[in-house]
Amino acid sequence: MSDALLSIGRARPDGPPRVDRVMATLTVNGATHRVAVRPYDVLLDVLREQLNLTGTRRGCDMGTCGCCTVLIDDRPVLSCLTLALEFEERPIRTIESVAEASALHPVQEAFAQTGGSQCGFCTPGFIMTAVGLLERNPDPSEAQIREAISGNMCRCTGYVAIIEAIRIAASRRQAGAADTSRRGR
């Protein structure tokens, strides 16, 4: 945690000003940001309110829906339960980082193709969970996909289209990797 402190509010009559916020350095989507956060601010609020990265959604605020999933150190993390200061100077990725240039990520394409995103509210969390899974395990079984998304809740799709989307994305990523390795020979 950074030593730089910001005083906000009036000085207390019995001593120095109260300390409400500390300066923290967060690395989000490859960019470094200096933000003033309270020690109890959750990452979700800092992303949405200070960095204007609103793709990460607020769902339950209890860690049961997965809408707020981001990747930290390439692992899915629930940002509504994560103190922002816990991940100072560690790589944080949000849904805004997934598409490359003007091309959708294979997971995003597959979600669109299969109808894996009905109302779309839970979709960013599912996509971040799926991206994290496929980066760790490029060829997951259906059981591994189900386990990976077990912390995400969707009220619209019944999960069939979501699981299919992740399987399609895995196949496309593998085919793309095979094409790249053949071209490199």
C-alpha positions in Angstrom: 0.0 0.0 0.0 1.2 3.5 -0.8 2.4 5.8 1.9 1.0 8.9 0.3 -2.1 10.0 2.2 -4.9 12.4 1.3 -6.7 14.1 4.1 -10.4 14.8 3.4 -12.6 16.5 5.8 -12.0 18.7 8.8 -9.3 18.3 11.4 -10.3 16.5 14.5 -10.2 18.6 17.6 -8.1 15.9 19.4 -5.3 15.5 16.7 -4.4 15.5 13.0 -6.9 15.4 10.2 -8.6 12.1 9.7 -7.3 10.0 6.7 -10.0 8.9 4.4 -8.1 7.9 1.3 -4.7 6.6 0.2 -3.1 6.9 -3.2 -2.8 3.6 -4.9 -1.3 2.4 -8.2 -3.6 0.0 -10.1 -2.5 -1.6 -13.4 -5.8 -2.1 -15.3 -5.9 -3.3 -18.9 -2.2 -2.6 -19.3 -2.4 1.0 -18.2 -1.2 2.4 -14.9 -3.6 4.5 -12.9 -3.0 6.5 -9.7 -6.3 6.6 -7.7 -7.3 7.8 -4.3 -9.1 5.0 -2.5 -10.4 4.4 0.9 -9.0 1.3 2.6 -12.5 -0.4 2.4 -13.2 0.5 -1.3 -13.9 -2.6 -3.4 -12.3 -3.0 -6.8 -15.7 -2.9 -8.5 -16.4 0.6 -7.3 -12.9 1.9 -8.2 -13.2 0.4 -11.7 -16.7 1.8 -12.4 -16.6 5.1 -10.5 -13.0 6.3 -10.8 -11.7 4.6 -14.0 -15.1 4.7 -15.8 -14.8 1.0 -16.8 -18.4 0.2 -16.6 -18.4 -3.1 -18.5 -17.8 -4.8 -15.1 -21.3 -5.1 -13.7 -22.7 -4.8 -10.2 -25.0 -7.7 -9.5 -25.5 -9.1 -6.0 -22.7 -7.5 -4.1 -22.3 -10.8 -2.2 -20.1 -12.8 -4.6 -22.9 -15.2 -5.7 -23.6 -14.0 -9.3 -20.2 -13.5 -10.9 -21.4 -10.4 -12.9 -18.4 -8.5 -11.5 -15.7 -11.0 -12.5 -12.4 -9.5 -13.6 -9.0 -11.3 -14.2 -6.2 -10.6 -11.7 -3.0 -12.3 -12.5 -5.0 -14.1 -15.2 -7.4 -15.6 -12.6 -11.1 -14.8 -12.3 -11.8 -12.7 -9.2 -15.0 -11.2 -7.9 -14.4 -7.5 -7.9 -17.4 -6.8 -5.6 -15.6 -8.7 -2.8 -12.1 -7.6 -3.5 -10.5 -4.6 -1.8 -8.9 -2.4 -4.4 -5.7 -2.0 -2.3 -5.2 -5.8 -2.2 -4.1 -5.7 -5.9 -2.1 -2.6 -6.1 0.5 -2.9 -8.9 -0.8 -6.3 -10.0 -2.3 -6.8 -13.5 -6.1 -6.4 -13.6 -8.1 -7.1 -16.7 -11.7 -6.1 -17.3 -14.1 -6.9 -20.1 -12.9 -3.7 -21.9 -9.5 -5.5 -22.5 -10.8 -8.6 -24.2 -11.5 -7.5 -27.8 -8.4 -6.8 -29.8 -8.4 -3.7 -32.0 -11.6 -4.0 -33.9 -11.9 -7.8 -33.7 -14.0 -9.5 -31.0 -12.3 -12.2 -28.9 -13.2 -15.7 -29.9 -15.2 -16.1 -26.7 -17.2 -12.9 -27.5 -17.8 -14.2 -31.1 -19.0 -17.6 -29.8 -21.4 -16.0 -27.3 -22.9 -13.9 -30.1 -23.1 -17.0 -32.4 -24.8 -19.3 -29.9 -27.0 -16.8 -28.2 -25.0 -17.2 -25.0 -25.9 -13.7 -24.0 -29.6 -13.2 -23.8 -30.2 -10.0 -21.8 -26.4 -9.5 -21.6 -26.2 -8.4 -18.0 -24.2 -11.4 -16.8 -22.2 -11.7 -20.1 -19.1 -9.7 -19.1 -18.6 -11.9 -16.0 -19.1 -15.1 -18.0 -16.7 -13.9 -20.7 -14.0 -13.0 -18.2 -14.4 -16.4 -16.5 -14.2 -18.1 -19.9 -11.2 -16.1 -21.1 -9.4 -17.0 -17.8 -10.3 -20.7 -18.2 -9.1 -20.9 -21.8 -5.8 -19.1 -21.0 -5.1 -21.7 -18.3 -6.6 -24.7 -20.1 -7.0 -24.3 -23.9 -9.0 -27.6 -24.3 -11.3 -27.9 -21.3 -13.8 -30.7 -21.0 -17.4 -29.9 -20.5 -17.0 -30.8 -16.8 -14.2 -28.3 -16.5 -16.2 -25.6 -18.2 -19.1 -26.3 -15.9 -16.9 -26.1 -12.9 -15.2 -22.8 -14.1 -18.6 -21.1 -14.6 -20.2 -22.4 -11.5 -19.7 -19.1 -9.8 -21.5 -17.2 -12.5 -25.3 -17.0 -12.6 -27.5 -16.4 -15.7 -31.3 -16.2 -15.4 -32.0 -16.2 -19.2 -30.1 -19.0 -21.0 -30.1 -22.1 -19.0 -26.3 -22.4 -19.5 -26.5 -24.7 -22.6 -25.6 -21.8 -25.0 -22.9 -20.5 -22.7 -21.2 -23.9 -22.4 -21.5 -24.4 -26.2 -20.0 -20.9 -26.7 -17.0 -21.7 -24.5 -16.5 -25.0 -26.4 -16.6 -23.3 -29.7 -14.2 -20.6 -28.5 -11.8 -23.2 -27.3 -11.9 -25.0 -30.7 -11.3 -21.7 -32.6 -8.4 -20.7 -30.4 -6.8 -24.1 -30.9 -7.3 -23.9 -34.7 -5.8 -20.4 -34.6 -2.8 -21.6 -32.6 -2.3 -24.5 -35.1 -2.5 -22.1 -38.1 0.0 -19.8 -36.4 2.5 -22.6 -35.7 2.2 -23.9 -39.3 2.9 -20.5 -40.7 6.0 -20.2 -38.4 7.6 -23.3 -39.9 
